[in-house]
Structures are given as C-alpha cells and as structure tokens.
Amino acid sequence: MGVSENFSSFCNNLRMSETTVSNVQYRYKQITKRINSDFWNSSSDSLHSLYVGSYGRGTAIHVSDIDIIVRLPVEKYHQYSKYIGNGQSVLLQEVKASLKQTYSTSHVKADGQVIGIDFKDGVSFEIVPAFQNTDNSSYTYPDSNSGGSWKVTYPREEIAAMNELNRLTNKNLKRLCRMARAWKDKNSVPISGILIDTLAYKFIKDWTFRDKSYLYYDFMSRDFFEYLKNLSTTIEFWYAPGSNRRVYKLKNFQMKAKQSYELALVAIDYEESNMPLSAKSKWRDIYGSKFPS
C-alpha cells in the first residue's frame, strides 16, 4: 500500500467500532432519560442533553471518554446558589444519586465538575449538569473545587467552528485531531484533547494543502509536528476556536513534537526511496499500532 492507502486505513482504525458507537448512543439515551425523569418530569431520552468534548466535536478515537451536558431546570441553580457552603458539590451529589438509580452496579463518582460512570467494556462517561443561559448557547455549570463556584462553557460554538473548518478542509481537520490523539497516546504527550483540537485548528486553517486527500497526510503529519515544535514554550494558553476560551497547556509538549517531526522526515525519506516497510515502521513509532504494519 502507498501513502494514501496507509493513512486512510490508519484513520479508519482510529474510529470507534459500530458496537461501541451503538453502546454509546444507548447509554446516552438512558442517562438523558434518567435526568429528564427526575428533574423535568419527562420520559424523553433526547431532550435536555448534548454531546460535548471530543465526541461532540467529532475528534474522539477508540479510547476516548464520552462527555455530555445534561441541562437542569434553572430553579436548581437558584436553589444551590443560596447555599452558604459548597452548593455546587451538593448539586453534583444530587445528580449522582439520580444516575445511580439507573447505574447502581456501575462505578458512579462525582468529581469536581462531573459525574463519572465507568462501564465494564472500558467506555467512560463524564456527565456535566448545567443550566442553559439566556443566550440559548452557553451553559453555566458547577465546579465544586476550592469551595465551589459557577463557570460558563460554550460547547455549541466550539462544535460549530470545528464543523465549519472541517467542511472547508475536506474533513482533514478532524482526521488530524484523531491522528494527534493516537500520537499523544503512543508517546505519552502531556497535552489535553481540547488543546490538540485548538492547535490542529490553528495549524490547518493556513496549511497549504488543507483541502487535499490522504496522499498528503505524510506531509500533514510532518508539517503539524513542525508547527508544534516551533511553538514557544513560554506560551501558557491558547484560545479555543468558536468560544475563544482559554485552553491551558498541561506541560510543554514541544520536545515530543520535535522527536516525531524528525521521525516523520525519516519516514518520508523511506517512502521516497521505495522502502515502504521501513516507512511504516517509523509511522508506527509516531502513531502506534493502529497504523498499518
């Protein structure tokens, strides 16, 4: 197989299986139905919930967690805002208790800003209870850390921004985001999923071959790692597309990017020298076992 076939196969390998997607959809509906029953007096399995995070942005891979927002009635916000103590923590515990009625045998935990549910097949859900603001776009959600506070998130704007640029780049943006997640996992890169998406967005919107096919994915890999390695290590945050919220780095990732940039140069040289097995070996050093051998 050539470059195009190898990267096409790699991108397909990163996607969740049909069984996993079906399980995600079923669990999403069950979680939504539970929240609607307890907080909205409704039996709907679709209202008042939204996929967010990497799954919502369409950049998740087979090992990604599933993040969702469940919308609560605004009266709950007023109720817990009046608490002298950490009302945010009490709210999370109430939502946790609700979900345990459906998932009593699963591992359900409340942690900081989310309620987590770990399933036996390795898929984890992180549920954020939130209140839709009057702009009908942003959400206010509880943060129980440091005594409790309310924070605002703009997931719809981020999803819309990713979708639009992905359309303009022949679907290359989201594929690059998923490839970068495989790179992160293979090389233990200290970078969050939202920062991957943010930097991939900033890179590809100005990349010369942004609307080309898989045939250019070796160059896309090389140029993206070059972009990452050249970012100043003094930068502490970047602005997320769509929402312009600050996305902070975990640690510096530039050295890992430099190492992979150099491997990409070798892989491309092997390709040009008609040494496909050696090239694939280097790409697997970068991206892991999902890249064809």
N, C-alpha and C positions, 0 to 999 in steps of 0.2 A: 504493500500500500504506500501511496505517496503522502505528502504533507496534508493535502485536503482530506483524504480518507482517514488518516490517523487522528487529526484533530476533530473531525466530525464524529468518529467513534468515541473519542475521549469525552466530548461534550455530551453525547448520549449516555455514556456510562455514569456521568455525574448526576443525572436526573433521578428522582425518586421512582421506585417501581410503581406499576399500576396498583398493586396491592397496598403499598404504603400510602399512596395518594387516596385510595378508597377509604382506608382506615382513618386517615387524617380528616377527610370530609365527614365521615360518620361521627367521629369524636367531636368535631367542631359543632355539628348539629346537636349532639347530646348535651354538650356544655351550654350552648345557647339556649336550648330548651329548658334546662335546669334553672338558669338565671332568669329567663322570662317567667317561668312558673313561680319562682319565689319572690321576684322583685316587681314584676309587671302584671301578674295575674293573667298570663297569656300562655298558650301551648305552642307558640311559634318556635320553630327551630332555625329561623333565619333572621328575624328582626333583632335589632339592638346589638349586633356583633360585627366584627370586622377583622379580617386577617391583616396583621401588620408585620413589622420586622422583615427578615429576608424572604420569608414565604409570601408575605403580602406584596413585597417589591418584585417578586419573581426571580430572586437571585439565590434561593436556597439550593443546597445539594443534598445528597442522600443522607448525610449525617446531621443536618440542621435541626435545631429546635423549631417548634411552631409557636409563634407569638400571636395572640389575639387580644383585641379590646372587647370587653363586654360593657355596654352602656347601662348605667343605672339611672333611676329617676332622680331629678335634681333635688328632691326633698331629702334624699340621703346625704347629699353634700351639705345642705344646711344643718342637718342633724349632727353630723360628725364635726362640722366646723365649730360648733358650740362647745365641744369638749375642752375642758381645761388642760387635760393631759393629751396623750397621743391618740387623737380621734382617728387618724389615718390607720394606725395599727388595728384599732377595734373594727374599722370598716373591712380591712383585709381579712380579719378573723371571721367576720360575718359571711363574707363571700366564700371563704374556705369551708365553713360549716355547711353552706348551701351545696357546694360541689361534692362534699363528702357523702351527701345523700345518694348521689349517683355513682361516685367512685370510692365507696367505702373500703374496698380491698386494694385500691391503688395507693401509691405513695403521694399523698397530697400535702403540700407545705406552703406556708406563707412566708415570703422572704423579701423584705424591704419594700418593693414596689409591685410584686407579682404574687400570684398563687401558682405554684408549680404542680404539675401532675406528671409523674414518670410512669410510663407504661412498660410492660414486660418485654415488648418487642424492641425496646431501645428508643422509641419516639417519646419525646418530652414536650408537653405543652406549658407555656407560660402565659397566664391569663392576667390581664391588666384591667381591673374595674375602673371605669372612668365616667365622666359627665361631659356631654356634648355642650360646647359653648354656643353663645348666641350667633356666632358667625357661621354656625352649622358646618364647620370644617375642623376646627381644633377641639381638643379634649383636655379637660383637667383631670389629673389622676393623683392618687395618694402616694406619698413617699414617707414611710414610717421610720426612716433613718434619722438619727440626730434629733430626736424629739418629735418628729413629724412635720410635714409641710405639704403644700399642694404644688404640683408642677403642670406645665402645659406641653402638649405634644401635637404635631401637625402631620400625622401619617398620610392623610389623603394627598397633601401637596407633594410629599416625597414620592409616593406611588405614581402620581400623575407625571412628575418630572422624569422619573425613570422610564415610564412607559413611552413618553413622547420621544426622548432621545434614543431609546431602543428602536423605535419605529424608524427614526431617521438614519440609524446606523445598521440597518439590515439585520437586526437582532444581535449585533455583535456586542453591545454594551452588557446585556445580561449574561451572555456566554462568558465574557471576560470576567465578570464578577464571580461566576461559579468556578471558573478556572483558578482564579486567585484564591478562592476558599480552599481548593484542593492543594494549592501551593502552601497556604497557611498551615494546613493540617500536616502535610508531609514534612515541612521544615520547622514546625513549632514557632511560627512567626507571631510576635506579640502585637496583633492588630485585630480590631473588632470587625464584625461583619458590616456595620454601618460605615466604618471608615474605609473598608475595601470598596464599598459601593460609591462612596463620595469621591475617592481618588480615581477610581475607574471612570466615573462620570467626567471628572475634570480632564483626565487624560484623553479619552476617546473623542470628546466633542471637538478637539482640534487636531486629531490624528489624521495624517494624510490619507490613509486607506480605510477610513472609518466605515465605509459602506461596501467594502469588498467582501469576498467569500472566505471559506475555510482555507483556501490556498495561501492566504496572507497571515494565518494565525501564528506561524513561527515568527514572522516579523512583529506581529502584535505583541506576542509574549516578550520578545527581546526589547521592544521599544517601551513597553509598560514597565518592565523591570528597570530599564534605564531611567525612566521618569521617576520611579520611586526612589532609586538610589541617589538621585541628584536633589531630592527634596532636603531642605535644610533641617538638620537635627535640632535646631533651636525652636522650630515651629511647634507649638503645643496643641493647636487645634485647627480644624478646617470647617467650612460652612457646608452643611448638608444641602444637596440640591432640592429645590422646591420649598423647603421650610426655612432655610438659612440658619438653622440652629447650630450651635457649636458642637462639633464632634471631636472629642479629645483623644489623643493617642494614649495607648497603654504604656508602651515603651518605644524606643527607637527601633525601627524595622529596616532602616536603610542598608545595614550591613548584610542582612539576609537577602535583600533585593539585589545587592551588588554581586553576591555569590551566584545567584540564579541568573543574573544578566550574563555573567561570564560563562556559565554552563550553556545558556541559550546560544551564545556566539559559537561555542564548540559544536553544539547540535546542528546549527545551520551550516557550519563548515562541513560536517559529516554528510549532511544532505546534499550539498553541492558537489561533494566528492564521490557521490554514489555509494555511500556507506550507510544504508537505511537502518540496519540493526544497531550500529553504534549511535546513530542519531536518536533512535527511540530510547536507548538506554539512558542518554543524557536527559531527554524529556521526562523520563520516569524518575530521574534523580530530582527533577524540579517539581513534578506534579504528582508523583506517587503511582500506585499500582493500577489506577483507573485508566492511565494512558496505555494504549496497546503495546504489547511486548513484541 
